[in-house]
Amino acid sequence: MSDGTHPMQLMHHAPPCTHQPVVALDGISRIFAGGGGLSPVDLAVSPGEVVGVTGASGCGKSTLLRLIAGRETASSGAIERHYSRLGMVFQEPTLLPWLTVQGNVELVLSPSERPRAREALHHVGLESAASQYPAQLSGGMRQRVGIARALAGHPDLLLMDEPFSSLDYINRAELLELVRERVLGAGVAVIFVSHDVREIVQLCHRILVIGGTPGRVQAELHHPAPAHGPQRRPGALANLEERVLAAIRGHSEARCSCS
Ligand SMILES: Nc1ncnc2c1ncn2[C@@H]1O[C@H](COP(=O)(O)OP(=O)(O)OP(=O)(O)O)[C@@H](O)[C@H]1O
């Protein structure tokens, strides 16, 4: 970039909040027998909005995603779902070992949608590996397949739980950029769980910091989105990162908005 701004630091505008939310959580909680879990959470995610969720290990981030995906029974509250296609990417992609890379991506597609599999593999740089089997791939390649599969389904809600945490720095940066390109501006709502605050501030319009046992939302931070120009200056990113870290450490106000 001529102004020295890295492309990953450019930010799409936060989408307007005028649409019906893709998913709306009303006091949803899950308390486990041991006392861990998640205290009641209210959250509405708009189409195209990327919400980051971070916090210390065990604070309930994955529980939140599992509740949204319907894989966990809530202790209280309700979830309204207005999406038609859900995409999920986890730390370890669950690929079927007896299917090729292409077969794994085609799994989520109807017969008429199958041509999308090649396209999705092309986007993650794996077109040439389409006929290989998962066991022949590196961890980074497997994660790319998982991302291709999630995106090939053209989700309107994408849940990502530590999708890059097992990857090396190069794979991590490339896949983060790929996800940015494919979801921002495409109307896909995303809930992105990560311990990596730098990743979170690069990708997300809004960041929830969860803490405590059971976890509760300790802070909600919004990134400003100026109308024009490079919207994620290195200074603004560093500032937001600091605020998120402060909130994780518990030194933040209960609710804050970055500006
Ligand atoms: N099935 C379960 N039974 C009992 N306790 C559980 C169960 N699932 C999760 N927990 C507890 O609930 C808490 C939140 O777990 P969760 O996996 O959501 O945390 P997390 O924030 O995603 O952690 P990490 O960052 O380490 O992945 C933890 O204390 C965990 O031990």
The ligand as an SDF file (V2000), in Angstrom:
LIG
                    3D

 31 33  0  0  0  0  0  0  0  0999 V2000
  -19.6850  -30.8950   28.8660 N   0  0  0  0  0  0  0  0  0  0  0  0
  -19.1830  -30.2060   29.8860 C   0  0  0  0  0  0  0  0  0  0  0  0
  -19.3300  -30.6350   31.1460 N   0  0  0  0  0  0  0  0  0  0  0  0
  -18.8490  -29.9500   32.2070 C   0  0  0  0  0  0  0  0  0  0  0  0
  -18.1600  -28.7980   32.0860 N   0  0  0  0  0  0  0  0  0  0  0  0
  -17.9630  -28.3360   30.8330 C   0  0  0  0  0  0  0  0  0  0  0  0
  -18.4520  -29.0060   29.6760 C   0  0  0  0  0  0  0  0  0  0  0  0
  -18.1140  -28.2910   28.5800 N   0  0  0  0  0  0  0  0  0  0  0  0
  -17.4330  -27.2320   29.0260 C   0  0  0  0  0  0  0  0  0  0  0  0
  -17.3480  -27.2460   30.3610 N   0  0  0  0  0  0  0  0  0  0  0  0
  -16.7040  -26.2420   31.2070 C   0  0  0  0  0  0  0  0  0  0  0  0
  -17.2700  -24.9830   30.8900 O   0  0  0  0  0  0  0  0  0  0  0  0
  -16.2520  -24.0050   30.8790 C   0  0  0  0  0  0  0  0  0  0  0  0
  -16.2350  -23.3090   29.5370 C   0  0  0  0  0  0  0  0  0  0  0  0
  -15.7680  -24.2270   28.5470 O   0  0  0  0  0  0  0  0  0  0  0  0
  -15.4810  -23.7220   27.0630 P   0  0  0  0  0  0  0  0  0  0  0  0
  -14.9290  -24.8770   26.2970 O   0  0  0  0  0  0  0  0  0  0  0  0
  -16.6870  -23.0610   26.5280 O   0  0  0  0  0  0  0  0  0  0  0  0
  -14.3510  -22.6330   27.3210 O   0  0  0  0  0  0  0  0  0  0  0  0
  -13.4560  -21.8150   26.2630 P   0  0  0  0  0  0  0  0  0  0  0  0
  -13.5040  -20.3970   26.6780 O   0  0  0  0  0  0  0  0  0  0  0  0
  -13.8660  -22.1390   24.8720 O   0  0  0  0  0  0  0  0  0  0  0  0
  -12.0180  -22.4350   26.5770 O   0  0  0  0  0  0  0  0  0  0  0  0
  -10.7180  -22.5350   25.6580 P   0  0  0  0  0  0  0  0  0  0  0  0
  -10.3240  -21.1430   25.3400 O   0  0  0  0  0  0  0  0  0  0  0  0
   -9.7290  -23.2260   26.5270 O   0  0  0  0  0  0  0  0  0  0  0  0
  -11.1150  -23.3350   24.4270 O   0  0  0  0  0  0  0  0  0  0  0  0
  -14.9480  -24.6990   31.2280 C   0  0  0  0  0  0  0  0  0  0  0  0
  -14.7310  -24.5490   32.6040 O   0  0  0  0  0  0  0  0  0  0  0  0
  -15.2260  -26.1350   30.9150 C   0  0  0  0  0  0  0  0  0  0  0  0
  -14.4890  -26.9950   31.7380 O   0  0  0  0  0  0  0  0  0  0  0  0
  1  2  1  0
  2  3  1  0
  2  7  2  0
  3  4  2  0
  4  5  1  0
  5  6  2  0
  6  7  1  0
  6 10  1  0
  7  8  1  0
  8  9  2  0
  9 10  1  0
 10 11  1  0
 11 12  1  0
 11 30  1  0
 12 13  1  0
 13 14  1  0
 13 28  1  0
 14 15  1  0
 15 16  1  0
 16 17  2  0
 16 18  1  0
 16 19  1  0
 19 20  1  0
 20 21  2  0
 20 22  1  0
 20 23  1  0
 23 24  1  0
 24 25  2  0
 24 26  1  0
 24 27  1  0
 28 29  1  0
 28 30  1  0
 30 31  1  0
M  END
$$$$
